[in-house]
Amino acid sequence: MKQESGKCYELILNYNCNARCRFCSQGDFDKSLNAPFDAIARNIYSAYKNGYRRLGLTGGEPLIRPDILKVIALGRSVGFRFIRVQTNGIKLADPAFCRALVKAGLTFCKFSFTTDRAADHDALVGVPGALKKALAGLENLRKLKIRLGTNILVNRLNYKRLPEIIKFYLGRGITNFVIIYPVYNGAMAVNAKKLGVSLPDCEPYFEAAVRTMEAAGLPGEILFLNTPPCFLNGREKLAIGLDLFNTLVTDPLGGRTDLDANAEAAKVKGPPCRACALNKKCRGADEHYISNFGWAGFRPVKKPGAAKKVRATGRVYLSDNEKCLVEILRLKDGASTKEVLALSRNIVLCRDCSDGNAVMTSAASLISKGLVKSAFARGVYRWSLAKPYAEIKKWL
């Protein structure tokens, strides 16, 4: 459970891709643009020097670059201990490639799964066999014990099945989800009539998805991007963008975009926004969405929902931080909070723990799940596994 800056440096390495997603917002970008390695190296060094401690690599499809292992290894050698790749997962069907990525320094793989149905997923990404290969990659990386997550791009083929899709991927080791409502430009603009679905139509299924995560004991492990908080009734805090992004993005030509400085780009506000309690924090609705669907269903938030403790009711899963703590206690039974923080430096599963409060939060959750027990003596908490690791292993 490592101490690291919250600032993220995101490198778009290329726009070319081995898929042809029907929903891609980069559909009209120049696919010939690939950042040269020397420019990537300068940006990585500069980012670390300027206080960034999280490195994100994306595209296009970053894993089709011949030098991707070199890029990741450079990031680790510079000092980045959090290195994430955003991928469609097709290249990860090769176990040797997965091992090489982790050996180079990859700590987090964010997949782009659209559904659990192969026919639908393959049609959406334009590659026969894509889901089968990506699922093989997911299993390969799960065995290597790095962090795993997925974005789920909402569309007409999957929005009613979000709870089922989440359950499917929970069962395959993913416990971190971002539900992305599409931006209607690029390929998605072209396919809007076939794939588009309005936010009011999505709203009940967004709520069902959140309830699925709450039942799994992971209430804070689902977030929503490009979704105005008024469509997350009572759970507005799950909307990405109400707080700072703390992310700087560099494209293949070297252009830089501060996501916070540009958060209101292409966003508009309408009559429902004026009386909303979140009007000052919410950036509004995407202008392309309004052009397609209008303001129907938007309503002012009178009072944002407060965080509430929700009891898990079904099969319970573990968050990345909880998995990290379990692995640490496997190594040192009865570890103190200070010892946990020290040992976490070698556990890549950890997400963002920076102090004892994060340890206490993870431990409290694991205690409620019956997997960890605590002892307090001489002003020090000590933690140990409440069950044999062999029994807990099935949860990881």
C-alpha positions as CSV (number, residue, x, y, z in Angstrom):
1,M,0.0,0.0,0.0
2,K,2.2,2.6,-1.5
3,Q,2.6,6.3,-1.1
4,E,2.2,7.9,-4.5
5,S,1.1,11.2,-6.0
6,G,-2.4,11.3,-7.3
7,K,-1.2,13.1,-10.4
8,C,-1.5,11.0,-13.6
9,Y,0.5,11.4,-16.8
10,E,-1.3,9.9,-19.8
11,L,0.5,9.2,-23.0
12,I,-1.4,8.5,-26.2
13,L,1.3,6.4,-27.9
14,N,-0.5,5.9,-31.2
15,Y,-3.9,6.1,-33.0
16,N,-3.6,2.9,-35.1
17,C,-5.3,-0.1,-33.7
18,N,-5.9,-3.8,-34.4
19,A,-9.6,-3.4,-33.9
20,R,-12.3,-1.3,-35.7
21,C,-14.7,-0.4,-32.9
22,R,-18.0,0.8,-34.1
23,F,-18.2,3.2,-31.1
24,C,-14.6,4.6,-31.2
25,S,-14.5,8.4,-30.6
26,Q,-11.2,8.4,-32.4
27,G,-12.7,7.0,-35.6
28,D,-11.6,9.9,-37.7
29,F,-8.1,10.4,-36.2
30,D,-5.0,10.0,-38.3
31,K,-4.1,6.3,-37.8
32,S,-0.5,6.9,-39.1
33,L,0.4,9.0,-36.1
34,N,2.8,7.1,-33.8
35,A,4.8,9.0,-31.1
36,P,8.6,8.4,-31.7
37,F,10.3,6.6,-28.8
38,D,12.7,9.5,-28.1
39,A,9.8,11.9,-27.6
40,I,8.1,9.3,-25.4
41,A,11.3,9.0,-23.3
42,R,11.5,12.8,-22.9
43,N,7.9,13.0,-21.8
44,I,8.3,10.2,-19.3
45,Y,11.4,11.8,-17.7
46,S,9.8,15.2,-17.7
47,A,6.5,13.9,-16.1
48,Y,8.3,12.2,-13.3
49,K,10.5,15.3,-12.7
50,N,7.3,17.4,-12.5
51,G,5.8,15.3,-9.7
52,Y,3.6,12.8,-11.7
53,R,3.7,9.3,-10.1
54,R,1.1,7.5,-12.2
55,L,1.8,6.7,-15.8
56,G,-1.0,5.7,-18.2
57,L,-0.3,4.3,-21.7
58,T,-3.1,4.3,-24.2
59,G,-3.9,4.7,-27.9
60,G,-5.3,3.5,-30.4
61,E,-4.1,0.2,-29.2
62,P,-0.7,0.7,-27.3
63,L,0.1,-3.0,-27.2
64,I,0.7,-3.3,-31.0
65,R,3.7,-1.0,-30.7
66,P,6.9,-3.1,-31.2
67,D,8.6,-1.0,-28.5
68,I,5.9,-1.3,-25.8
69,L,8.0,-3.3,-23.5
70,K,10.8,-0.8,-23.8
71,V,8.4,2.1,-23.0
72,I,7.1,0.3,-19.9
73,A,10.6,-0.6,-18.7
74,L,11.7,3.0,-19.1
75,G,8.8,4.2,-17.0
76,R,9.7,1.8,-14.2
77,S,13.4,2.7,-14.4
78,V,12.6,6.4,-14.1
79,G,10.6,5.7,-10.9
80,F,7.0,5.1,-11.8
81,R,5.6,2.4,-9.6
82,F,2.1,2.7,-11.1
83,I,2.0,1.9,-14.8
84,R,-1.3,1.3,-16.5
85,V,-2.1,0.2,-20.0
86,Q,-5.6,0.6,-21.6
87,T,-6.2,-2.2,-24.1
88,N,-8.7,-4.2,-26.1
89,G,-6.8,-7.2,-24.8
90,I,-6.4,-9.0,-28.1
91,K,-2.6,-9.2,-27.9
92,L,-2.8,-10.6,-24.3
93,A,-3.8,-14.0,-25.4
94,D,-0.1,-14.8,-25.6
95,P,1.0,-15.8,-22.0
96,A,4.7,-15.1,-22.8
97,F,3.8,-11.5,-23.8
98,C,1.8,-11.1,-20.6
99,R,4.8,-12.2,-18.5
100,A,7.1,-9.9,-20.4
101,L,4.8,-6.9,-19.8
102,V,4.7,-7.6,-16.0
103,K,8.4,-8.2,-15.9
104,A,9.0,-4.8,-17.7
105,G,6.9,-3.0,-15.0
106,L,3.2,-3.1,-15.9
107,T,1.1,-2.9,-12.7
108,F,-2.4,-2.3,-14.0
109,C,-4.2,-3.5,-17.1
110,K,-7.5,-1.7,-18.0
111,F,-9.4,-3.8,-20.5
112,S,-12.2,-2.5,-22.8
113,F,-14.8,-5.3,-22.5
114,T,-18.2,-4.3,-23.9
115,T,-20.2,-7.4,-22.9
116,D,-19.9,-11.1,-22.0
117,R,-21.4,-12.3,-25.3
118,A,-18.8,-13.1,-27.9
119,A,-21.0,-12.4,-30.9
120,D,-21.9,-8.9,-29.7
121,H,-18.4,-8.0,-28.5
122,D,-16.7,-9.2,-31.7
123,A,-19.3,-7.3,-33.8
124,L,-18.8,-4.1,-31.8
125,V,-15.0,-4.2,-32.1
126,G,-14.9,-5.5,-35.6
127,V,-12.6,-8.5,-34.9
128,P,-13.8,-12.2,-35.0
129,G,-12.6,-14.0,-31.9
130,A,-11.7,-10.8,-30.1
131,L,-13.5,-11.7,-26.8
132,K,-12.0,-15.1,-26.7
133,K,-8.5,-13.7,-27.0
134,A,-9.1,-10.9,-24.5
135,L,-10.6,-13.3,-21.9
136,A,-7.5,-15.5,-22.3
137,G,-5.4,-12.4,-21.7
138,L,-7.4,-11.6,-18.6
139,E,-6.8,-15.0,-17.2
140,N,-3.1,-14.8,-18.1
141,L,-2.7,-11.5,-16.1
142,R,-4.9,-12.6,-13.3
143,K,-2.4,-15.4,-12.6
144,L,0.4,-12.8,-12.5
145,K,-1.4,-10.9,-9.8
146,I,-1.4,-7.4,-11.2
147,R,-4.4,-5.0,-10.9
148,L,-7.2,-5.6,-13.4
149,G,-10.1,-3.3,-14.4
150,T,-12.4,-2.7,-17.3
151,N,-14.2,0.1,-19.0
152,I,-17.7,-0.9,-20.3
153,L,-18.8,1.3,-23.2
154,V,-22.6,1.7,-23.0
155,N,-24.6,1.0,-26.1
156,R,-27.9,-0.3,-27.3
157,L,-26.6,-3.9,-27.3
158,N,-25.5,-4.0,-23.7
159,Y,-27.1,-1.4,-21.5
160,K,-30.0,-3.6,-20.3
161,R,-27.5,-6.3,-19.3
162,L,-25.0,-4.2,-17.3
163,P,-25.6,-6.2,-14.0
164,E,-25.1,-9.5,-15.8
165,I,-22.0,-8.3,-17.5
166,I,-20.5,-7.0,-14.2
167,K,-21.3,-10.4,-12.5
168,F,-19.5,-12.2,-15.4
169,Y,-16.3,-10.2,-15.0
170,L,-16.4,-10.2,-11.2
171,G,-16.2,-14.0,-11.6
172,R,-13.1,-13.6,-13.7
173,G,-11.1,-11.4,-11.3
174,I,-12.1,-7.9,-12.2
175,T,-13.4,-5.8,-9.3
176,N,-12.9,-2.3,-10.7
177,F,-15.4,-1.0,-13.3
178,V,-15.9,2.2,-15.2
179,I,-19.1,2.5,-17.0
180,I,-18.5,4.9,-20.0
181,Y,-21.4,6.6,-21.7
182,P,-20.3,7.3,-25.3
183,V,-19.3,10.5,-26.8
184,Y,-21.1,11.0,-30.1
185,N,-18.3,11.8,-32.4
186,G,-16.0,9.7,-34.6
187,A,-17.3,6.2,-35.3
188,M,-20.0,6.6,-32.6
189,A,-21.5,9.5,-34.5
190,V,-21.7,7.4,-37.6
191,N,-23.3,4.6,-35.7
192,A,-25.5,6.6,-33.4
193,K,-28.8,5.5,-34.8
194,K,-27.8,1.8,-34.5
195,L,-25.9,1.9,-31.2
196,G,-27.0,5.0,-29.4
197,V,-29.2,4.9,-26.3
198,S,-30.4,7.9,-24.2
199,L,-29.4,8.5,-20.7
200,P,-33.0,8.3,-19.3
201,D,-33.2,4.8,-20.9
202,C,-29.9,3.8,-19.3
203,E,-30.7,5.2,-15.8
204,P,-32.5,2.2,-14.3
205,Y,-29.7,-0.1,-15.5
206,F,-27.0,2.2,-14.1
207,E,-28.8,1.9,-10.7
208,A,-29.0,-1.9,-11.1
209,A,-25.3,-2.0,-11.9
210,V,-24.4,-0.1,-8.7
211,R,-26.7,-2.4,-6.7
212,T,-24.8,-5.4,-8.1
213,M,-21.5,-4.0,-6.9
214,E,-23.0,-3.2,-3.5
215,A,-24.2,-6.7,-3.2
216,A,-20.7,-7.9,-4.0
217,G,-19.2,-5.9,-1.2
218,L,-17.6,-3.4,-3.6
219,P,-19.8,-0.2,-3.4
220,G,-17.0,2.2,-4.3
221,E,-15.5,0.2,-7.2
222,I,-17.8,1.3,-9.9
223,L,-17.7,4.8,-11.5
224,F,-19.4,6.5,-14.4
225,L,-17.8,8.6,-17.1
226,N,-19.6,11.1,-19.3
227,T,-22.7,10.6,-17.2
228,P,-24.2,13.7,-15.6
229,P,-24.8,13.0,-11.9
230,C,-28.6,13.6,-12.2
231,F,-28.8,10.2,-13.8
232,L,-27.2,8.5,-10.8
233,N,-30.0,9.3,-8.3
234,G,-28.7,9.1,-4.7
235,R,-25.2,8.0,-5.9
236,E,-24.1,11.2,-7.6
237,K,-20.6,10.9,-6.1
238,L,-19.9,8.0,-8.5
239,A,-19.9,10.4,-11.5
240,I,-16.3,11.0,-12.7
241,G,-15.6,14.7,-13.2
242,L,-17.2,16.2,-10.1
243,D,-13.7,16.2,-8.6
244,L,-10.4,17.0,-10.2
245,F,-9.0,14.6,-12.8
246,N,-5.3,15.6,-11.9
247,T,-4.4,14.2,-15.3
248,L,-2.2,15.6,-18.1
249,V,-2.6,13.9,-21.6
250,T,0.1,14.1,-24.3
251,D,-0.9,13.0,-27.8
252,P,1.3,11.4,-30.5
253,L,2.2,14.9,-31.9
254,G,3.2,16.2,-28.5
255,G,0.1,18.3,-27.9
256,R,-0.8,18.4,-24.2
257,T,-4.3,18.6,-22.6
258,D,-4.9,19.3,-19.0
259,L,-8.2,17.4,-18.3
260,D,-9.2,19.8,-15.6
261,A,-8.4,23.0,-17.6
262,N,-10.4,21.5,-20.5
263,A,-13.2,19.8,-18.6
264,E,-15.9,22.1,-19.9
265,A,-14.8,21.7,-23.6
266,A,-17.8,20.5,-25.7
267,K,-20.0,20.7,-22.6
268,V,-23.3,22.7,-22.4
269,K,-25.7,23.5,-19.7
270,G,-29.5,23.8,-20.0
271,P,-32.5,24.9,-18.1
272,P,-32.5,21.9,-15.7
273,C,-28.9,22.8,-14.6
274,R,-29.8,26.2,-13.1
275,A,-31.5,24.9,-10.0
276,C,-29.2,21.9,-9.5
277,A,-27.3,21.7,-6.2
278,L,-24.3,20.4,-8.2
279,N,-24.3,23.1,-10.8
280,K,-21.0,24.5,-9.8
281,K,-19.2,21.1,-9.8
282,C,-20.9,19.5,-12.7
283,R,-19.6,20.5,-16.2
284,G,-22.9,19.8,-17.9
285,A,-23.9,17.6,-20.8
286,D,-21.9,16.7,-23.9
287,E,-23.1,19.0,-26.7
288,H,-23.1,16.0,-29.1
289,Y,-25.5,14.2,-26.8
290,I,-27.8,17.1,-26.6
291,S,-27.8,17.3,-30.4
292,N,-28.9,13.7,-30.6
293,F,-31.3,13.4,-27.6
294,G,-32.0,16.8,-26.2
295,W,-32.6,17.6,-22.5
296,A,-35.3,15.1,-21.8
297,G,-34.8,13.3,-18.5
298,F,-32.4,15.9,-17.0
299,R,-33.5,17.2,-13.7
300,P,-32.0,19.3,-10.9
301,V,-30.3,17.4,-8.1
302,K,-31.9,18.8,-4.9
303,K,-29.5,17.2,-2.5
304,P,-26.7,14.9,-3.4
305,G,-26.9,11.4,-1.9
306,A,-24.7,11.0,1.1
307,A,-22.3,8.0,1.4
308,K,-24.1,5.2,3.1
309,K,-22.9,1.9,4.4
310,V,-24.4,-1.0,2.4
311,R,-24.2,-4.6,3.5
312,A,-23.1,-7.2,1.0
313,T,-25.9,-9.7,0.3
314,G,-24.5,-12.1,-2.3
315,R,-21.1,-13.7,-3.2
316,V,-18.6,-11.2,-1.9
317,Y,-15.5,-10.1,-3.7
318,L,-12.3,-8.2,-2.7
319,S,-11.1,-4.8,-3.9
320,D,-7.5,-4.3,-5.1
321,N,-6.5,-2.8,-1.7
322,E,-8.2,-5.7,0.1
323,K,-6.3,-8.2,-2.1
324,C,-3.1,-6.4,-1.3
325,L,-3.7,-6.6,2.4
326,V,-4.4,-10.3,2.2
327,E,-1.2,-10.9,0.3
328,I,0.8,-9.0,2.9
329,L,-0.7,-10.8,5.8
330,R,0.1,-14.1,4.1
331,L,3.7,-13.0,4.2
332,K,3.6,-11.6,7.8
333,D,0.9,-12.7,10.1
334,G,0.2,-10.1,12.8
335,A,1.6,-7.2,10.9
336,S,1.2,-3.7,12.3
337,T,-0.1,-0.9,10.2
338,K,3.4,0.5,9.8
339,E,4.7,-2.9,8.6
340,V,1.8,-3.3,6.2
341,L,2.7,0.0,4.6
342,A,6.4,-1.0,4.3
343,L,5.6,-4.5,2.8
344,S,3.1,-3.0,0.3
345,R,5.9,-1.6,-1.7
346,N,6.4,-5.0,-3.3
347,I,2.7,-5.7,-3.9
348,V,1.4,-4.4,-7.3
349,L,-2.2,-5.2,-6.4
350,C,-2.4,-2.2,-4.2
351,R,-4.2,0.8,-5.7
352,D,-3.6,4.0,-3.8
353,C,-3.0,3.5,-0.1
354,S,-0.8,6.2,1.2
355,D,-1.2,6.1,5.0
356,G,-2.6,4.2,7.9
357,N,-6.2,5.4,7.2
358,A,-6.2,3.3,3.9
359,V,-5.0,0.3,5.8
360,M,-7.7,0.7,8.4
361,T,-10.4,1.0,5.8
362,S,-9.3,-2.1,3.9
363,A,-8.9,-4.0,7.2
364,A,-12.3,-3.0,8.4
365,S,-13.9,-4.2,5.2
366,L,-12.0,-7.5,5.4
367,I,-13.1,-7.9,9.0
368,S,-16.8,-7.4,8.0
369,K,-16.2,-10.1,5.3
370,G,-14.8,-12.5,7.9
371,L,-11.4,-12.7,6.4
372,V,-9.2,-10.7,8.7
373,K,-9.1,-10.2,12.5
374,S,-7.4,-7.4,14.5
375,A,-5.7,-7.1,17.9
376,F,-4.9,-3.8,19.6
377,A,-2.1,-3.6,22.2
378,R,0.2,-0.8,23.4
379,G,-1.4,1.7,21.0
380,V,-0.7,-0.5,17.9
381,Y,-3.2,-2.4,15.7
382,R,-2.0,-5.7,14.4
383,W,-3.8,-7.6,11.6
384,S,-3.9,-11.3,10.7
385,L,-5.9,-13.6,8.5
386,A,-9.0,-15.0,10.0
387,K,-9.0,-18.0,7.7
388,P,-6.2,-20.1,6.0
389,Y,-4.8,-18.5,2.9
390,A,-5.7,-21.5,0.9
391,E,-9.4,-20.9,1.7
392,I,-9.1,-17.1,1.0
393,K,-7.2,-17.7,-2.2
394,K,-10.5,-18.4,-4.1
395,W,-11.5,-14.8,-3.4
396,L,-8.5,-13.3,-5.1
